[in-house]
């Protein structure tokens, strides 16, 4: 999540008086640097910095850079998440081959794990149960008598990846890569906040993670984390005119992604993205209708808990590519709200450039993007293990019922196939058609999954 206000202020002040007259061309080095002073409902305030470094050489490849380096160092006040990230991307380092590599470290002492299979998992946030909500509750006094976070756990992750693409024909590439992951999972490593002199959670054992562990849904091989060495291979078809924000073209991928150490599994992934220029004469540029059809499905084995949130991609557009929900798949949902073995989803949006201008010899434009997202689970996660502890297809946790003062289930298998859908709009500010600061606002319309107004601030268009 990235800082928007500084660029937005400059853009609005200067847009009226500045217009690009000369042909756009960038040479040499270009730098984008912003503080990460933002806020999210999942993680709280973010402090740190991020940036992109572009090298255009003599400008012959503009707006595509010859080399791109991205980095981030940040910390979140609510979840205490720490993120360190360094990435490199180039289509020109090796002739006729694209190289995409990165190293990421992330520590989440207070990570939210909402349960399995999206609509089937009860969401006990502040939007439900009134004063007895069980997500990050700092003021619970009835029944429990202190802070509580039923959906809290901890995780620590190290990821090293290297992906490659090579040319087959003008628009068709082969793709292959390797991703190394090291995970540590466990109970919350956070003392809560001080309420009436009590700086602790009501009971760190009263969590969904602990319940699933004790009930045998989580295996010994996954509950504390593990190591994965994933390999992927497939095909990429790409006719986009500009990578960061295409005006026209198709970007499609089909590949297999599998782990062969520890807990083996094999996933099939397919993505089809289409960008259609609409011939409406707007001075800043024609509007673009963009849509993405996506499918990810485990076809062999079972994904361990520490990897099920991963959304494998051949080219990383953002630092984190995990979870169904939040900014990567279906907007309007909480981070990693849907954990499933298989998921199909669609994203549609209209991208409208409002104004373009130059400032300090840099090229800017401002755009809006109303959107609609939808998805459905194609293969549920741990369906057999949950069925063993279910009563009439429903799973109950006494700790959850005590905290909320209800007899509601924490899992209802009849809701697994419910349609998940949301809508909203975004604001984009782009520099040199590559460095794009993004703010999206969305609301989920699926019963039981509404998280209120969702705000996602980051970089790049979603797809």
Buried (B, 14 or more C-beta within 10 A) or exposed (E): BBBBBEBBEBBEEBBEEBEBEEEEEBEEEBEBEBBBBBBBBBBBEBBBBBBBBBBBBEEEEBBBBBBBBBBBBBBBEBBBBBBBBBBBBBBBEEEEBBBBBBBBBBBBBBBBBBBBBBBBBBBBBBBBBEEBBBBBBEEBEEBBEBBBBBBBBBBBBBBBBBBBBBBEEEBEBBBBBEBBBBBBBBBBBBEBBEBEEEEBBBBBEBBBBBBBBEBEBBBEEBBBBBBBEBBBEBBBBBBBEBBBBBBBBBBBBBBBBBBEEBBBBBBBBBBBBBBBBEEEEEEBBBBBEBBBBBBBBBEEBBBBBBBBBBBBBBBBBBBBBBBBBBBBBBBBBBBBBBBBBBBBBBBBBBBBBBBBBBBEEEBBBBBBBEBBBBBBBBBBBBBEBBEEBBEEBBBBBEBBBBBBBBEBBBBBBEBBBBEBBBBBBBBBBBBBBBBBBBBBBBBBBBEBBBBEEBBBBBBBBBB
